[in-house]
């Protein structure tokens, strides 16, 4: 687990992609701690070494067979119950599979807001009604589903969705799909969201 403390009254729990706690997650955690938030990023894979992007199939299989969305949600709920009295504000931020877990956490009472980057499996839980504000980022297109259809299915109270140029992984500088303008714009929207909620 990566835990960076800044003696803040706000914590951001970051949920990694299927690859694990890799360089992108570490750098992202540091950039949020530089904004004076406490940051917790659990290692859901419980592996020392994250998967490489070239191992996508193996990483996906490992995640689905050993953790799954329900297992990941259970782990995040455990963290929430441990820390809920320590902070005035708790936000959850997830990437890809982690974004779907963040979306599932939006029903928790102690969560003040969730942010999800390209959570393609949110489509399996599109009927969920968040109790807290939810900010979701999607790329223009995804190979496995129609982004516009999902966005219109998600239109409801508490949900704000943005679509960005680029593909799945656009905010990750170590990913071949990195799109610098979209990454910067999403980060700035996310920071505004944390300040306003």
N, C-alpha and C positions, 0 to 999 in steps of 0.2 A: 504494500500500500504506500502511496505517496501522500504525505501529509505535510502541508506547509502552513505554519501558523504565523499570523501577523497581529495577533491580539485583536482581531476584528470582531464586531458584533454580527457580521454576516459571513456565512460559509457557502461555498459552492462545491457541491459534490459532482465530480466529473466521471461519467461512465464511458469507458473506452469502447473502441470497435472490437470486432472479432479477433483482431491481431494481438490485443493485449496492451500492456502498459509500455508502449514504444516511444521512440524519440518525439514523435508528433505530440503525444499526450503529455510528455514531460515538459516540452517547450510551451505548450498551451497552458499547463498548470502554472508554470513560472510567469507567463505573461499576465495571468489573472492575479497571482499573488503580488505582482508589481503594481496592480491597481488597489492594493491593500485589502484584498479579501483573504480569508482563510480558505484553503483548498484541500479537499480530500479526494484522492483518486484511488479507489480500491482495485487491487489486481484480481479481477474476477476469474481469470484463467488459473490462478495459483501456479503459474509456471514462472521460473526465473527469467527465461528468455522469451520475448514476444515472437510471434510468427512474423516472417518477412512477407511483404506484399506479394511476392512471387508464389507464396504458399496459400493463396486465397482459399482454395478448395479444402485443404487440410484444416485451415483455421476455422472455416465455417463449420465443418464437420465436428471439430473438437468443441466449438462453442455450443452447437445444437445438441450434441450427445452428452456433454459433461456439465453444461450450465443451463442453457436454454433461457428463454425470456422469464419463465417463472422462477427459476433458480436465481437469476440475476436480480429480479425484483425482490425476492426474499432477502438477499444479502444487503441490498440498499435499504430495505425496511429496517433491518437490524441496526445499520449505522444510524438511521434516522432516530430510532428509539434511544440509542446511546447518546446522541448529541442534541436532541430537540430542546432540552432545557438550558443548553449552554449559549444559544444564539438567539438574537432577535429576528434574524431573517435566514431562511434556508432556501437556496436555489439548487436545482438539479439540471445539469447540462450533459447531453449525451450526443455521441457521434454514431451514425449508422445503426447497428444493432443496439448500441447504448442509447440512441435517441428514442428508439421504441420503448426501452425500459424507462427512460425519463418520462415519456408520455404516459406509461402505466402508473408512474408515481404521482401523476397530477391529481389523482383522487385522494391522496394522503392529506390529512388535516394540517399537519405541521409544515407543509411545503408552500413557500410563498410565490413560486414561479418555476416553470421549466423551460429549457431551451433545447431544441432538437435539430441537429444538423443531419440532413438527408436520411431520415429514419424511414427507409422504404417499407419496413414491415408494419409501420403504423397503419397501413391499409387493412391489416387483419384486425385492428382494434379501432376502426374509424368511428364506431358508434359511441365510444367513451366520451363522457362529458366532464372535462376538467373542473376541479373545484377552485383551481388557482389559474392565474394568467399563463398561457402557453404561447411561446414564440417558436415557429417552425420554419426551417430553411430547406428548400429543395432546389436541385439543379433544374435546368430547362427540360431535360429529358432523362428518363431512367430506362434501362433496357427491359426491365421486367413488368412495368406497369405504366399507365398513363398519368403523368403528374397532374395535369389540369383536372382530370376526373377526381383524383384524390383530394386536391385542394378544394373543389366544390363540395365534396362529401364532408370536409372538415369545417365548413363555414358554420360557426355557432359562437355563442357568447364565450368570452375568455380565450378565444383562439385567434392568433394573428399569424398569417402565413406569407412568406416572401419567396419569390422564385428568382434564382440567380443564373447568369451565364455560366456555362461550364457543365461539368459532369459530376457524378458521385465522387466525393473526395476533394471537391474544389478548394476547401479551406486548408488542406494539408500540404505544406511545402515539400514534403518528402514523397508525395504521390505524383505520378505522371499526369494526373488530372488537375493538378493545382492551377487555380485561376486567381491571380494576385488581386485584381480589382474586386472580384466577388468576395474573396476571403476578407479583404479589408472592410468592405461595406457590411458584410454579415457581422464582423467583429464589432463594428461601431453600432449597429442596430442592437446587438446583444448588450453592449455596455449601457446604452440608453434604457433598455428594458430593466437591467439590474438597478439602475438609479431610480426608475419610476415606480418600481413595485416593492 
